[in-house]
């Protein structure tokens, strides 16, 4: 009788795990779309196209009829409805909301499966808490008028959500097979992932302060201008939300300093991954690191092209896409690098 009950319980657990795997797969695909859509929204200066949150001009869709436009004008007389930009912002919110529901479902399953050995219960709940906080950051991005620290934190939250989803998905798939331990390769990759995240945050700080315009030359910075770059002011955090930060508020000395530090960060990450190629002997590891290094070289090339061509929209988006995919590949490499220990 006990054996029959155990068998029935195991079948039920397997169904829950299979459902969690499907939800994790859908969530990972959706978080990629959300992060890319967020970049496209920012690049098109659509971050304040809906002046309120979670709706847009007081409703759940973008105003389109004459009556809705009149109502929007009454509520927000100083803001013009730009439907194309507003739809970018609202689609981003719809997608983020859908992602939140999927992650909520994953957390519910995790609580139901909390007795199952190796199930990532804490990580699943942490992921849900992160998504709730990410929604708050999305609200503050609008209500605090694109405050750079909030915009950068919102980017970080999106990227961290993607990283944690990759890890949770991996752990769910590993439940019934084996346990994994850290090794020298995984530790080195973890450091590389940390450096990469810092570099992407520097990119987010560059973008949120509109410092892509801080350097006029792709070799130097501003070789035709005598300028004392202000590195302290470049990374000073302000909480002044009385003005709109769209377009940036820093002077050239601060914007140029941000751009220079971002370039130095890119050199550090590139050298680190190139060094790993030389350190690791296994061909599979070296091929993966070589691919990552080549992608990062391409990313640097796109960054320099953005400066040379005055940051056209498509090149700026390509820079964002490459950053996201490099982060995803690095995280997947880390997840696949752990040493397998067969369970008894």
C-alpha positions as a printed Julia matrix, in Angstrom:
344×3 Matrix{Float64}:
   0.0    0.0     0.0
   2.82   2.36    0.96
   4.62   1.56   -2.28
   1.48   2.4    -4.27
   1.14   5.73   -2.43
   4.79   6.54   -3.02
   4.43   5.71   -6.69
   1.32   7.91   -6.99
   3.08  10.76   -5.17
   6.12  10.41   -7.41
   3.95  10.59  -10.51
   2.3   13.76   -9.16
   5.71  15.28   -8.36
   6.96  14.44  -11.85
   3.97  16.23  -13.37
   4.62  19.34  -11.28
   8.3   19.3   -12.23
   7.44  18.9   -15.92
   5.07  21.87  -15.65
   7.76  23.92  -13.89
  10.21  23.04  -16.68
   7.75  24.26  -19.3
   7.1   27.47  -17.36
  10.85  28.04  -16.97
  11.37  27.59  -20.71
   8.58  30.06  -21.53
   9.82  32.51  -18.89
  13.36  32.44  -20.25
  12.14  33.2   -23.75
   9.85  35.94  -22.47
  12.49  37.6   -20.27
  14.74  37.83  -23.32
  11.96  39.6   -25.23
  11.24  41.89  -22.26
  14.88  42.93  -21.84
  15.29  43.57  -25.57
  11.99  45.44  -25.7
  13.1   47.56  -22.76
  16.24  48.51  -24.65
  14.25  49.39  -27.78
  11.91  51.54  -25.67
  14.83  53.41  -24.11
  16.7   53.87  -27.41
  13.57  55.39  -28.97
  13.19  57.82  -26.04
   9.82  56.29  -25.18
  10.46  55.91  -21.45
   8.22  58.86  -20.56
   5.72  58.43  -23.38
   3.21  57.24  -20.78
   3.43  59.76  -17.92
   1.72  57.48  -15.4
   1.94  53.85  -14.28
   0.75  51.12  -14.8
  -1.63  52.63  -17.34
  -1.06  55.23  -20.0
  -2.7   58.65  -19.62
  -5.09  57.17  -17.06
  -6.17  54.07  -19.01
  -4.9   50.55  -19.67
  -4.26  51.14  -23.38
  -2.83  54.04  -25.36
  -5.42  56.78  -26.05
  -6.6   56.51  -29.64
 -10.14  57.87  -30.02
 -10.78  61.59  -29.98
 -12.59  61.31  -26.66
  -9.66  59.43  -25.11
  -7.2   62.0   -26.49
  -9.27  64.82  -25.06
  -9.37  63.12  -21.66
  -5.6   62.6   -21.78
  -5.09  66.27  -22.64
  -7.23  67.29  -19.67
  -5.34  65.04  -17.24
  -1.86  65.75  -18.61
  -2.04  69.13  -20.39
   1.75  69.5   -20.64
   2.34  66.14  -22.36
   1.52  65.29  -25.96
   0.28  61.79  -26.77
   2.79  60.13  -29.12
   1.0   56.9   -29.93
   3.93  55.05  -31.52
   6.18  55.66  -28.52
   3.38  55.08  -26.02
   2.61  51.69  -27.56
   6.29  50.72  -27.2
   6.09  51.49  -23.51
   2.76  49.71  -22.99
   3.76  46.58  -24.93
   6.86  46.43  -22.74
   4.63  46.6   -19.65
   2.22  43.94  -20.96
   5.13  41.57  -21.64
   6.7   42.26  -18.23
   3.35  41.62  -16.55
   2.99  38.3   -18.38
   6.49  37.33  -17.27
   5.55  38.14  -13.7
   2.56  35.78  -13.87
   4.74  32.94  -15.19
   7.28  33.46  -12.41
   4.45  33.59   -9.85
   3.26  30.19  -11.11
   6.82  28.83  -10.81
   7.0   30.08   -7.2
   3.67  28.4    -6.35
   4.96  25.1    -7.74
   8.2   25.53   -5.78
   6.24  25.92   -2.53
   4.2   22.8    -3.36
   7.44  20.9    -4.05
   9.37  22.24   -1.05
   9.78  18.73    0.37
  11.44  17.45   -2.8
  15.22  17.19   -2.52
  17.23  19.67   -4.63
  14.17  21.59   -5.83
  15.18  25.3    -6.15
  12.53  26.59   -3.75
  14.48  29.55   -2.34
  15.69  30.6    -5.78
  12.16  30.45   -7.2
  10.8   32.63   -4.4
  13.78  35.0    -4.72
  12.97  35.31   -8.41
   9.38  36.27   -7.61
  10.51  38.91   -5.09
  12.93  40.28   -7.68
  10.19  40.58  -10.3
   7.93  42.44   -7.84
  10.78  44.85   -7.06
  11.47  45.16  -10.77
   7.87  46.28  -11.29
   8.42  48.97   -8.64
  11.56  50.1   -10.45
   9.52  50.3   -13.65
   7.03  52.56  -11.88
   9.79  54.74  -10.39
  11.45  55.02  -13.8
   8.35  56.91  -14.94
   7.37  58.76  -11.76
  10.96  59.9   -11.07
  11.36  61.03  -14.7
  14.13  58.69  -15.9
  16.37  59.25  -12.89
  19.67  57.62  -14.04
  20.2   55.51  -10.91
  16.67  54.1   -11.21
  16.98  53.44  -14.96
  20.3   51.64  -14.39
  18.83  49.65  -11.5
  15.87  48.69  -13.7
  18.29  47.4   -16.34
  20.2   45.46  -13.68
  16.97  43.95  -12.37
  16.02  42.75  -15.85
  19.41  41.18  -16.46
  19.48  39.58  -13.0
  16.04  38.13  -13.67
  17.37  36.54  -16.84
  20.44  35.14  -15.06
  18.38  33.68  -12.2
  15.89  32.16  -14.64
  18.71  30.37  -16.44
  19.96  29.0   -13.11
  16.49  28.0   -11.85
  15.68  26.34  -15.17
  18.95  24.41  -15.0
  18.34  23.29  -11.41
  14.81  22.1   -12.21
  16.18  20.0   -15.08
  18.84  18.53  -12.76
  16.49  17.44   -9.96
  16.2   13.77  -10.89
  19.64  13.24  -12.4
  22.58  14.56  -10.44
  24.03  17.2    -8.19
  26.7   19.65   -9.29
  29.7   21.19   -7.57
  31.94  24.18   -8.24
  35.27  23.65   -9.96
  38.13  25.85  -11.1
  36.53  26.51  -14.48
  33.15  27.47  -13.0
  34.8   29.83  -10.49
  36.76  31.56  -13.26
  33.6   31.91  -15.34
  31.71  33.28  -12.32
  34.33  36.01  -12.01
  34.0   36.66  -15.74
  30.22  36.91  -15.36
  30.68  39.37  -12.51
  33.01  41.57  -14.6
  30.6   41.36  -17.54
  27.64  42.46  -15.4
  29.66  45.43  -14.09
  30.51  46.38  -17.67
  26.87  46.15  -18.77
  25.88  48.32  -15.79
  28.49  50.84  -16.95
  26.76  50.69  -20.33
  23.42  51.27  -18.6
  24.87  54.27  -16.74
  26.25  55.55  -20.05
  22.86  55.2   -21.69
  20.76  56.6   -18.83
  23.01  59.69  -18.69
  23.04  60.0   -22.5
  26.84  59.78  -22.34
  27.11  58.0   -25.68
  27.56  61.54  -26.98
  30.36  62.17  -24.46
  33.13  61.31  -26.91
  33.3   62.62  -30.45
  36.11  60.33  -31.6
  36.37  56.55  -31.56
  40.14  56.5   -30.91
  40.48  59.25  -28.33
  37.52  60.94  -26.73
  37.38  64.62  -27.62
  40.83  65.25  -29.13
  39.93  68.69  -30.49
  38.69  70.01  -27.14
  40.73  70.89  -24.06
  38.71  69.28  -21.31
  39.28  68.2   -17.71
  37.12  65.12  -17.37
  35.13  65.05  -14.14
  35.13  61.43  -12.99
  33.68  62.25   -9.56
  30.73  64.12  -11.03
  30.28  61.44  -13.68
  29.29  58.83  -11.11
  27.56  61.07   -8.6
  24.13  59.67   -7.78
  21.33  62.21   -7.72
  17.73  61.77   -6.6
  16.45  65.02   -8.05
  13.17  64.11   -9.76
  11.93  67.67  -10.08
  13.2   67.76  -13.67
  13.06  65.31  -16.55
  16.32  63.45  -17.11
  15.43  62.54  -20.68
  18.3   63.75  -22.84
  20.63  63.88  -19.83
  21.62  66.67  -17.47
  25.41  66.19  -17.2
  28.02  68.38  -18.87
  30.5   67.13  -21.48
  33.24  66.72  -18.85
  31.07  64.2   -16.98
  29.64  62.46  -20.03
  33.09  62.03  -21.53
  34.38  60.58  -18.25
  31.58  58.0   -18.21
  32.38  57.02  -21.79
  36.1   56.65  -21.03
  35.45  54.4   -18.0
  33.04  52.31  -20.09
  35.77  51.81  -22.71
  38.31  50.81  -20.06
  35.8   48.32  -18.65
  35.38  46.78  -22.09
  39.16  46.32  -22.36
  39.29  44.6   -18.94
  36.5   42.14  -19.83
  38.03  41.37  -23.23
  41.47  40.71  -21.73
  39.98  38.5   -19.01
  38.13  36.22  -21.43
  41.11  36.14  -23.78
  43.3   35.05  -20.84
  40.87  32.24  -20.02
  41.32  30.85  -23.53
  45.03  30.47  -22.81
  44.52  29.01  -19.33
  42.1   26.22  -20.23
  43.31  23.23  -22.18
  40.09  21.37  -22.99
  39.06  22.06  -26.57
  35.36  22.32  -25.74
  36.04  24.97  -23.1
  38.44  26.87  -25.33
  36.0   26.9   -28.26
  33.23  28.29  -26.05
  35.54  30.98  -24.65
  36.81  31.82  -28.13
  33.21  32.33  -29.31
  32.53  34.54  -26.3
  35.69  36.59  -26.9
  34.87  37.05  -30.59
  31.36  38.2   -29.7
  32.8   40.68  -27.25
  35.21  41.95  -29.9
  32.21  42.45  -32.19
  30.47  44.3   -29.36
  33.43  46.67  -29.01
  33.38  47.2   -32.78
  29.68  48.08  -32.7
  30.33  50.48  -29.82
  33.02  52.28  -31.81
  30.72  52.4   -34.84
  28.06  54.05  -32.7
  30.5   56.83  -31.9
  31.67  57.16  -35.5
  28.11  57.38  -36.87
  26.57  59.43  -34.01
  24.59  56.59  -32.39
  22.02  55.62  -35.03
  19.02  53.77  -33.61
  19.71  50.38  -35.22
  23.38  50.34  -34.21
  22.46  51.33  -30.66
  19.95  48.47  -30.56
  22.53  46.04  -31.94
  24.87  47.09  -29.12
  22.11  46.29  -26.62
  21.24  42.96  -28.27
  24.87  41.81  -28.28
  25.27  42.72  -24.6
  22.2   40.67  -23.66
  23.26  37.64  -25.71
  26.84  37.77  -24.4
  25.45  37.79  -20.86
  23.11  34.89  -21.65
  25.89  32.82  -23.24
  28.24  33.47  -20.31
  25.54  32.42  -17.83
  24.77  29.26  -19.82
  28.49  28.43  -19.94
  28.67  28.86  -16.18
  25.59  26.67  -15.65
  27.12  23.96  -17.84
  30.55  24.13  -16.19
  29.76  22.57  -12.82
  31.34  19.23  -11.98
  28.78  16.44  -12.01
  28.45  14.24   -8.91
  26.17  11.26   -9.45
  23.52  10.8    -6.78
  23.21   7.58   -4.8
